[in-house]
Amino acid sequence: QLVESGGGSVQAGGSLRLSCAGSGDILRMNVMSWYRQAPGKQRELVAAISRVGATNYADSVKGRFIISREYDKTIVDLQMNSLKPEDTAVYYCNAAYGWSRGDNWGQGTQVTVSS
């Protein structure tokens, strides 16, 4: 029900754009989010956006990442600029009725930033 795309490898300072497409029950959910998990670390929120466009960003990505949403197609994108090696992780799309993480996850997409 959630399919991510757009990961890859980039040098520090570069940009990548992730996209997540939802279907089925996802169409009724209010908040879509991006999380990431680096090796040996817990999964953490990167950015979230509601149906009305309210957003929430992790402090570590504020000013660098932009989350956007196409309501008709239930697609959420994450534009990642000025990437740093510490942004390296598997990025997951999530959908929920509220701002807390839901049970609906995509398969994940790897982002690798080299110094």
Backbone hydrogen bonds in HBPLUS format (Angstrom, degrees):
<---DONOR---> <-ACCEPTOR-->    atom                        ^
c    i                          cat <-CA-CA->   ^        H-A-AA   ^      H-
h    n   atom  resd res      DA  || num        DHA   H-A  angle D-A-AA Bond
n    s   type  num  typ     dist DA aas  dist angle  dist       angle   num
A0023-SER N   A0001-GLN O   2.95 MM  22  5.05 130.1  2.21 140.0 147.2     1
A0003-VAL N   A0021-ALA O   2.99 MM  18  5.28 153.9  2.06 141.2 149.6     2
A0021-ALA N   A0003-VAL O   2.97 MM  18  5.28 160.0  2.01 140.0 143.7     3
A0005-SER N   A0019-SER O   2.81 MM  14  5.28 135.1  2.02 152.8 160.3     4
A0019-SER N   A0005-SER O   2.88 MM  14  5.28 161.6  1.92 149.5 151.5     5
A0008-GLY N   A0110-GLN O   2.93 MM 102  6.15 123.3  2.26 142.6 159.0     6
A0112-THR N   A0008-GLY O   2.91 MM 104  6.22 163.7  1.94 155.8 157.7     7
A0010-VAL N   A0112-THR O   2.91 MM 102  6.38 151.2  1.99 161.6 171.0     8
A0114-SER N   A0010-VAL O   2.94 MM 104  6.37 155.5  2.00 149.8 157.3     9
A0014-GLY N   A0011-GLN O   2.98 MM   3  5.64 153.1  2.05 144.0 147.1    10
A0012-ALA N   A0114-SER O   2.71 MM 102  5.69 138.8  1.87 178.2 167.1    11
A0013-GLY N   A0083-LEU O   2.72 MM  70  4.92 162.5  1.75 141.7 148.0    12
A0083-LEU N   A0014-GLY O   3.07 MM  69  5.53 176.6  2.07 155.3 154.9    13
A0016-LEU N   A0080-MET O   2.94 MM  64  5.24 150.2  2.03 142.8 152.5    14
A0080-MET N   A0016-LEU O   2.77 MM  64  5.24 166.3  1.79 175.0 178.6    15
A0018-LEU N   A0078-LEU O   2.89 MM  60  4.99 165.1  1.92 141.8 143.4    16
A0078-LEU N   A0018-LEU O   2.83 MM  60  4.99 155.4  1.90 137.9 141.9    17
A0020-CYS N   A0076-VAL O   2.85 MM  56  5.22 136.5  2.04 140.1 154.0    18
A0076-VAL N   A0020-CYS O   2.92 MM  56  5.22 154.4  1.99 146.3 154.0    19
A0022-GLY N   A0074-THR O   2.96 MM  52  5.44 156.4  2.02 154.0 161.8    20
A0026-ILE N   A0023-SER O   3.29 MM   3  5.38 153.5  2.36 126.9 121.3    21
A0027-LEU N   A0024-GLY O   3.09 MM   3  5.98 160.0  2.13 124.8 128.5    22
A0028-ARG N   A0025-ASP O   3.00 MM   3  5.74 159.7  2.04 120.4 125.7    23
A0029-MET N   A0026-ILE O   2.99 MM   3  5.23 159.9  2.03 111.6 118.2    24
A0031-VAL N   A0096-ALA O   2.94 MM  65  5.34 158.3  1.98 158.4 162.2    25
A0096-ALA N   A0031-VAL O   2.90 MM  65  5.34 158.2  1.95 158.3 163.5    26
A0032-MET N   A0049-ILE O   2.97 MM  17  5.58 165.2  2.00 161.5 160.5    27
A0049-ILE N   A0032-MET O   2.88 MM  17  5.58 153.7  1.95 154.6 163.0    28
A0033-SER N   A0094-ASN O   2.80 MM  61  5.03 163.5  1.83 146.8 150.6    29
A0094-ASN N   A0033-SER O   2.88 MM  61  5.03 152.1  1.96 143.2 143.5    30
A0034-TRP N   A0047-ALA O   2.76 MM  13  5.38 159.6  1.80 164.4 167.9    31
A0046-VAL N   A0034-TRP O   2.79 MM  12  5.46 158.4  1.83 155.1 152.2    32
A0047-ALA N   A0034-TRP O   3.24 MM  13  5.38 157.4  2.30 139.6 144.3    33
A0035-TYR N   A0092-TYR O   2.81 MM  57  5.10 163.9  1.84 153.0 158.6    34
A0092-TYR N   A0035-TYR O   2.74 MM  57  5.10 160.3  1.78 137.4 144.4    35
A0036-ARG N   A0044-GLU O   2.87 MM   8  5.49 150.2  1.96 149.9 159.7    36
A0044-GLU N   A0036-ARG O   2.83 MM   8  5.49 162.3  1.86 155.9 159.3    37
A0037-GLN N   A0090-VAL O   2.87 MM  53  5.34 147.4  1.98 142.8 153.5    38
A0090-VAL N   A0037-GLN O   3.03 MM  53  5.34 172.5  2.04 135.2 134.6    39
A0041-LYS N   A0038-ALA O   3.00 MM   3  5.37 157.5  2.05 140.6 138.1    40
A0058-ALA N   A0046-VAL O   2.94 MM  12  5.18 158.1  1.98 145.3 140.7    41
A0048-ALA N   A0056-ASN O   2.85 MM   8  5.16 142.9  1.98 146.9 155.7    42
A0056-ASN N   A0048-ALA O   3.01 MM   8  5.16 143.6  2.14 141.5 142.8    43
A0050-SER N   A0054-ALA O   2.89 MM   4  5.28 151.9  1.97 147.4 156.3    44
A0053-GLY N   A0050-SER O   3.06 MM   3  5.15 160.6  2.10 105.9 111.3    45
A0061-VAL N   A0058-ALA O   3.05 MM   3  5.65 159.8  2.09 117.1 123.1    46
A0064-ARG N   A0061-VAL O   2.94 MM   3  5.39 159.6  1.98 136.9 139.9    47
A0065-PHE N   A0061-VAL O   3.04 MM   4  5.61 158.5  2.09 162.6 161.3    48
A0081-ASN N   A0064-ARG O   3.03 MM  17  5.11 151.8  2.12 130.0 138.0    49
A0066-ILE N   A0079-GLN O   2.84 MM  13  5.05 151.4  1.92 142.4 151.5    50
A0079-GLN N   A0066-ILE O   2.81 MM  13  5.05 164.2  1.84 158.0 155.3    51
A0068-SER N   A0077-ASP O   3.02 MM   9  5.27 157.1  2.07 142.9 146.8    52
A0077-ASP N   A0068-SER O   2.88 MM   9  5.27 153.3  1.96 139.9 148.8    53
A0070-GLU N   A0075-ILE O   2.81 MM   5  5.21 163.7  1.83 156.2 161.9    54
A0074-THR N   A0070-GLU O   2.92 MM   4  5.75 112.5  2.39 144.3 162.4    55
A0075-ILE N   A0070-GLU O   3.26 MM   5  5.21 160.7  2.30 139.0 143.6    56
A0074-THR N   A0071-TYR O   3.30 MM   3  5.00 152.8  2.38  94.7 102.6    57
A0087-ASP N   A0084-LYS O   2.86 MM   3  5.39 163.9  1.89 119.8 124.8    58
A0088-THR N   A0085-PRO O   3.06 MM   3  5.63 165.1  2.08 117.7 121.6    59
A0089-ALA N   A0111-VAL O   2.99 MM  22  5.53 146.7  2.10 146.5 156.9    60
A0111-VAL N   A0089-ALA O   2.88 MM  22  5.53 160.6  1.92 160.3 166.7    61
A0091-TYR N   A0109-THR O   2.82 MM  18  5.25 173.5  1.82 148.8 146.6    62
A0109-THR N   A0091-TYR O   2.86 MM  18  5.25 145.0  1.98 138.4 149.8    63
A0106-GLY N   A0093-CYS O   3.08 MM  13  5.26 142.6  2.23 143.5 145.7    64
A0095-ALA N   A0104-ASN O   3.27 MM   9  5.56 145.7  2.40 141.9 148.3    65
